[in-house]
Amino acid sequence: MDLDQTLTRRMHDLYTGLHANPELSMQEHQTAELITSRLEAIGAETFRCAGTGVVGILRNGEDPVVGFRADTDGLPVAEDTGLEYASTARGELPDGTEVPVMHACGHDTHVTAALTAAELLSAQQGTWAGTIVFIFQPGEETAAGAKAMVDEGLWDRAPRPEIIYGQHVMPQPAGTVRVSRGTAMAMADSWKVTVYGSGGHGSQPQDTTDPIVLAAHMVVRIQTIVSREVDPRDSAVVTIGSFHSGLKENIIPATAEFTLNVRSFDQQVRDDVLGALRRIISAEAAASGAPEPDIAEISTFPRCYNDPDSADALLTALRGELGEENVEESRPLMGSEDFGALAEAIGVPSVYWFFGGHPPEMFDAGSQVPSNHSPQFAPVMEPTLTNGVRAAATAILSRLGT
């Protein structure tokens, strides 16, 4: 399937505009307006959901119904790519902190590919029959968007699909696609832990309960969970991402705070690790004679699972479109996505895949390739965008094509 020069030019203009104007999670107002206008221009029905979420319904007959999702939010990252269309946008976090904003995870690529695929399929209605539900989801980075759309009645307002597809650009050679059978990405849980002690003068530790020492013991002991409590045949990761306490070198503070992140593929492993975390945090506090710490959930990402039969069918379709050498089955990633919540809410299968965004010669030369969330993350426009459009359209047509 080919994109003509006019559509390719519009696609590139769309991409550079999105890249230069990212918005933070659940604040994607201008992005939502742009998406709505592009969908309505091709005759799609649209409605807003969860504030900045947009749903576009393209009908060419009622059944079958296929869903396709693209995420829309940017990240609080200062761009350092040197691109002429680099972002200089600023945003405000929920706590009021002003931050730079960048599409450091490629969601601009996802939106561009989905909108261009919608335009392509709208112009080629003789090649398919049925209904396509395009879901432009906010707040993926905070795990808020998919749940918010479902809770606000997404599937009460849109036709219910028989399957939902989605894709993500990754630091792999442009032109390639990788699909997992079964688990595609990990579940994830993030917590903020506040540890309480009693402060005082650094010269009189006997009169205090030092929360830094206490929290440090927690951090060290937490690292034994994966190495000593998780079966070596299973997979889990526990990361302490931040640790904050105190203001001056000779003052023992009253509190310490750290954040942690857990990744796992299996629900039982997830439950066991989270239980071990609570046990260790509570026990270390008790060992120091300190009050029970507070544990606040920051986010939780659901399972991202590819229905094996649907993944097999998609692999066959993508190999036919993109070439056998460019499409491969892959192992699951420890990264996380809230995409799975959309399909789980209505009990239908889903398939999520990864497409490359960097020149193959970068990998051949052994160069360091910027990862997602890096200030230097900059997918090359081609063949990344065209490949993303072809993959999206191929997935949809594999169910709706005539």
C-alpha positions, 0 to 999 in steps of 0.5 A: 500500500502506497502513500501518494506525495500529497498525503505524504507531505500532509503527514510530514507537516502534521508530524512536525507540528505535533512534535513542536507542540507537545502537551502534558498528560491529561492536558492535551487540549490543542492536540485534541482539537487538531485531531478532531478537526482532521477526523471530521475533515474525512467524514468521521463521527467524533466525540470527546471522552475523558476531557482530552480524549478523542474518538473517531468513528469511520463507517463503511457498513456496520460490521465488523468493528475494529478499534485502533488506539494512539496515545497523545501525551508528551513528557516533562523532558527538555528536548535536546535533539537539535531538530529544526522543529524541536519543542520549546513548549512549557507545561505545568505539572499537577503540583504547579511545577513549570516544566519543559515538555517534549514528545520524548516517547514518540506519541506524536508519531503514533498520532500522525500514523493513526490520522494518516491511516484514517485518511488513507482508508477513508479515501479507499472505502472500496477496499474494506467494509465495516466500522473503525473506531479510532481512539486517541487516548490522553494520559498514557504516561501516567496510566490515567487515560485509558481508565478515564476513557473507560470510566467515562463510558467510552464503550457505551458511546462507541461501537464495541470492536471485536479486536483493538490494535495499537502500536509504539515506535521504538529504538529499533531499525526503521522499517521493522516491526516486532510483535509478541505472542501473549504478554507484550509488556509488563504490569507496573506499580509505582509508590511514594513511601513516607517514613517517619522518625523524630528529628533533632541535632546531629550531635545528639542522635540518641534523642532522635529516630533517624528516618534517613538510616531507617529508610536506607535500611528499607531500600537495601532490604527491598533489593533482596525481594527479587534476588531472594524471594522471586523464583529465578524462572520468573521476572520482576524488577524493583527500582527505587527512583528517588530518595529525599530527606533533610535540609542541612548536614547537622540536622536529623530530619523528621521524615524521609521519602522515597519512590519505587517502581515494580515491573512484573509479567505474572499476576501472582509474582506482582502480588508477592512482590507488592506484599513483600514490599509492604512487609519490609517497609512495615517491619523496618519501621517497627525495628527502629521503633518508628511509626508505620510509614505511609504508602501512596500509590502513584500509578498502576499499569495493567497487563498488556497482552497479545491474543496469540491467535490474533498476533499470529494473524497479524504477523502473517498480514504484516509480513505480506505487506512489509516483507518477511525480513522486516517483521519478527516475533519478539519477547515481551518488554519490561516497559508498561502501557495502559493500552490493555485496559481498553480491551479488558473492559469489554472482554475482547482481544487486543494486539500491540506491536512495535515499529522502528524509528531509527536509521538501520546504519545506527545499529550496524555501526554500534552507535548508542541509540537514544531510548524512549524518554531520552532528551535525544529521542528523535525518530527519523521521519522516513521510513518511520511514519510511512511504515507506521501508517502501513502497519496500522492500515494493514492490521485494520484491513486484516479484519475489514478488507474486502 
